[in-house]
Amino acid sequence: MRRYLLAAFVLIGVTALALAGCATSTPASGSTIVVEDVWARPSPMMAGNGAAYMVIRNTGGTNDALIGAASDVAETVELHETTMEGSMAGMHHVEAIPVPAGGSVTLEPGGYHVMLIGLKQELQAGQMITLTLTFEKAGQITVQAEVREE
């Protein structure tokens, strides 16, 4: 019987740790923005830059937009979009990423992303970094991003 109880406690602990790694934000009081599956790519110091990705859901009835981001791991943080022009991929800064009412936007490789410019430290798999996202209407939401391979 003790073995079963011990196994149950271990299973509960492992499940809790796995769920904590999902990096989902809890909306601030009155906020309709939920940020899920927040992650960043590993990046050595010599790379100088990194990127973070996530899913942003707007559970409300009013459009919102991600208009900025900050992190203590980078000198500058910008919102970027990767686009294709012919056979060439290009990346450019965007002022805002729309988050439609009742909808969502996915920040992913090859699309919208949060660009971490001038890394202050190497981003290593398994590490957690803090991002503060600024929304036009919802204000600031702080999330934890797990550094992991794609």
C-alpha positions as CSV (number, residue, x, y, z in Angstrom):
1,M,0.0,0.0,0.0
2,R,2.8,2.4,0.8
3,R,4.4,1.8,-2.6
4,Y,1.2,2.8,-4.3
5,L,0.9,5.9,-2.2
6,L,4.5,6.8,-3.0
7,A,4.0,6.2,-6.7
8,A,0.9,8.3,-6.7
9,F,2.7,11.2,-5.0
10,V,5.6,11.0,-7.5
11,L,3.1,10.9,-10.4
12,I,1.3,14.0,-9.0
13,G,4.7,15.8,-8.6
14,V,5.8,15.0,-12.1
15,T,2.5,16.1,-13.6
16,A,2.7,19.4,-11.7
17,L,6.2,20.1,-13.0
18,A,5.1,19.3,-16.6
19,L,2.2,21.6,-16.4
20,A,4.4,24.4,-14.9
21,G,6.6,24.1,-18.0
22,C,3.7,25.0,-20.3
23,A,4.2,28.7,-19.4
24,T,0.6,29.9,-19.5
25,S,-0.2,33.3,-18.2
26,T,-3.2,34.0,-16.0
27,P,-5.1,37.1,-17.3
28,A,-4.8,40.1,-15.0
29,S,-8.1,41.1,-13.3
30,G,-10.4,42.2,-16.1
31,S,-8.0,41.2,-18.9
32,T,-9.2,39.1,-21.7
33,I,-5.7,38.2,-23.0
34,V,-4.3,34.7,-22.3
35,V,-0.7,33.9,-23.4
36,E,0.1,30.2,-23.8
37,D,2.9,27.9,-24.9
38,V,5.6,30.6,-24.5
39,W,9.1,29.5,-25.5
40,A,12.4,30.8,-26.8
41,R,15.1,29.1,-29.0
42,P,18.5,28.3,-27.5
43,S,21.0,30.9,-28.6
44,P,24.7,31.0,-27.9
45,M,26.2,34.4,-26.9
46,M,28.1,34.6,-30.2
47,A,24.7,34.7,-32.0
48,G,23.9,38.0,-30.3
49,N,20.2,37.6,-30.8
50,G,17.3,35.3,-30.0
51,A,13.6,34.9,-30.5
52,A,10.6,34.0,-28.5
53,Y,7.3,32.5,-29.6
54,M,3.8,32.0,-28.1
55,V,0.1,31.8,-28.7
56,I,-2.0,34.8,-27.6
57,R,-5.7,34.4,-27.2
58,N,-8.2,37.2,-26.8
59,T,-11.3,35.9,-25.0
60,G,-13.0,39.3,-25.1
61,G,-15.2,41.1,-27.5
62,T,-12.8,43.9,-28.4
63,N,-9.8,43.7,-30.6
64,D,-6.4,44.2,-29.0
65,A,-2.8,44.2,-30.2
66,L,0.6,43.3,-28.8
67,I,2.5,46.6,-29.1
68,G,5.7,45.9,-27.2
69,A,7.8,43.6,-25.2
70,A,10.7,43.7,-22.7
71,S,13.1,41.2,-21.1
72,D,16.1,41.4,-18.8
73,V,18.0,38.9,-21.0
74,A,18.4,41.4,-24.0
75,E,19.4,45.0,-24.6
76,T,16.5,45.5,-26.9
77,V,13.3,43.6,-27.6
78,E,11.2,44.2,-30.7
79,L,8.2,42.7,-32.5
80,H,9.1,41.2,-35.8
81,E,7.6,39.4,-38.7
82,T,9.3,37.0,-41.2
83,T,7.9,37.3,-44.8
84,M,8.7,35.8,-48.1
85,E,9.5,38.0,-51.1
86,G,9.9,35.7,-54.1
87,S,12.3,33.1,-52.9
88,M,13.9,35.3,-50.2
89,A,12.9,35.3,-46.6
90,G,13.1,38.7,-44.9
91,M,12.5,39.8,-41.3
92,H,11.2,43.2,-40.4
93,H,10.1,45.2,-37.3
94,V,6.4,45.6,-36.9
95,E,4.7,48.2,-34.6
96,A,1.9,45.9,-33.5
97,I,0.6,42.4,-33.8
98,P,-3.2,42.3,-33.9
99,V,-5.1,40.0,-31.6
100,P,-8.7,39.8,-32.8
101,A,-11.7,39.7,-30.4
102,G,-12.6,36.1,-29.7
103,G,-9.6,34.9,-31.7
104,S,-5.9,34.2,-31.4
105,V,-2.5,34.9,-33.0
106,T,0.4,32.5,-33.1
107,L,3.9,33.8,-32.9
108,E,6.0,31.1,-34.5
109,P,9.2,30.5,-36.5
110,G,8.7,31.9,-40.0
111,G,6.0,34.4,-38.9
112,Y,5.5,36.9,-36.1
113,H,7.9,36.6,-33.2
114,V,9.5,38.6,-30.3
115,M,13.1,39.4,-31.3
116,L,15.6,39.5,-28.4
117,I,18.4,41.8,-29.6
118,G,21.8,42.0,-27.9
119,L,21.6,39.0,-25.6
120,K,23.1,39.6,-22.2
121,Q,23.4,35.9,-21.6
122,E,23.4,32.6,-23.5
123,L,20.0,31.1,-23.8
124,Q,20.3,27.4,-22.9
125,A,17.7,24.6,-23.3
126,G,15.8,24.1,-20.0
127,Q,16.3,27.7,-18.8
128,M,13.3,29.9,-18.1
129,I,13.3,33.6,-19.1
130,T,10.9,36.4,-18.2
131,L,9.1,38.4,-20.9
132,T,6.9,41.4,-20.2
133,L,4.4,41.9,-23.0
134,T,2.6,45.2,-23.5
135,F,-0.9,45.2,-25.1
136,E,-2.7,48.2,-26.5
137,K,-5.8,47.6,-24.2
138,A,-4.8,44.8,-21.8
139,G,-1.7,46.6,-20.6
140,Q,1.3,44.6,-19.4
141,I,1.4,40.8,-18.9
142,T,4.5,39.1,-17.6
143,V,5.1,35.5,-18.7
144,Q,7.8,32.9,-18.3
145,A,9.3,31.4,-21.5
146,E,11.0,28.0,-21.5
147,V,14.1,27.9,-23.7
148,R,13.8,24.8,-25.8
149,E,14.5,23.3,-29.3
150,E,11.8,23.8,-31.9
